[in-house]
Amino acid sequence: MTSRIPRDSRLRLVRPRPLAAAPSAVNQRRPRRPAPRPPEGTPAPAELAGMARSGLAAAARVAHWADAALRPVRDGANPDGRGTLSDETAERAAADLGLTPAQVRADWDTARLAGLVEVHGDTARPGWRLRAWNRDDSAVLRGWVALFDAWSLACPEPADHEPAALAEVVSAMPQVLSFLQLSAGPVPVEQLLDLLEQRVTELRTERCEIPYGPQPEPTEHQAADAPLAPLLDWALRALASVGALTYGDGHATLTPLGSWAVWVKLEQICVAAQSPAGNIEQGAEDMLRGCAQLRPNAARAEYRAWLAARPVGNAVTELLDAARGEDALLRGLAFEALRVVGAPAEPDVRSVADDPTLRPYALLWLAEHDGIDPEDAHEVLTREEATWLWVDTAAAVADHGEAPMLVRHLESAVQPTVPSLLDEVRAVGHPRTVQVLVALAAAHPDPALAKAVRRAAFQVHTGGS
């Protein structure tokens, strides 16, 4: 979702230092904004989590089966390759679970998109959300939102439509979903089609595509003339398949989960900064979230005050624990706070340099600690490590920033071309690769490039080449 997002970004893109470690300036005297309340009638979080568990029950069942049945090879090379299921494994799961192989594959795909299964290179492992499935409602809801974000991968793309038109529909759907959320009830598909056509027209106007020189007559296959009704039908069916809405009898209605998810997407970027005075007493994760909204100098002052209030060893442990979480923004901010700690943090930072999730951040921290200019520190990273960091940073932007920022983030990649970037991103095995590529495809104004990025997301999702 990128619609109705305020233009005052909370992140800046800074190269070569990790993006997530570069919080932007806001007015520090700005009063705290009350936590937004969901629309009236929205079920309680526990009830929403129950709905999400119900909708993802089949995917969780397959993921639990794989965790138990494939445990001996879970930490080694995956015999199926790229996290996909071989025919033998799918048939074995189908026999054990009383399903068909096709159902097993569909549930496995859903589990991957929801983060119940994470693919690292050629190895599939149980995700942290699967571990927390029965005890952590927030983990369940985050998994469902991840599936919601990847709705365009839920159904095969129409094969007989212009790629540019398809990309435009994907880019326009946030506005359609926002309208459904505001309507709070069934909306005729004809009304949604009118809105979609208006939004697609706006997208084309925003691109200012003014051709030079003589142009051939438009063909019936060009995006400008492509009928949008079949594409809207595809989008609504895909959203219905992930449980975001119901679709039938010429109407579409957001489910309670879908309405809540749209509201979350619209509100999350609008949450104002916490007061600095309230951060010192918080745990590391909450402190970092508060400091994300501060100017760099103010954030460093807050880190120093927070560190002064607790033993340095405990503080470093807390910061590294926060960095290990799924939020890439907190990962970058945690290492910014560790830069304030300085030499006392070196042994702990060095000890996590072999952790794939933390390695790029740790290597940059150690390089700067050893006296390398921060502008040159990125040279200590291998190409693969730099690419992993690029994806991790893109995940932070996708979760906390604006669509234009994600588009500009392309400029920070070490690869000279988008095709080479996509090839290396697919190969690096970051667990958020699919979600990052889906968000980038939805944000990019160039339909051809968005199509290529979305195709790469689909290939990562399916394990294809």
Summary of the structure (lengths in Angstrom):
residues: 465
radius of gyration: 22.7
end to end distance: 27.4
largest distance: 72.7
contacts: 1472
relative contact order: 0.13
helix: 61%
strand: 4%
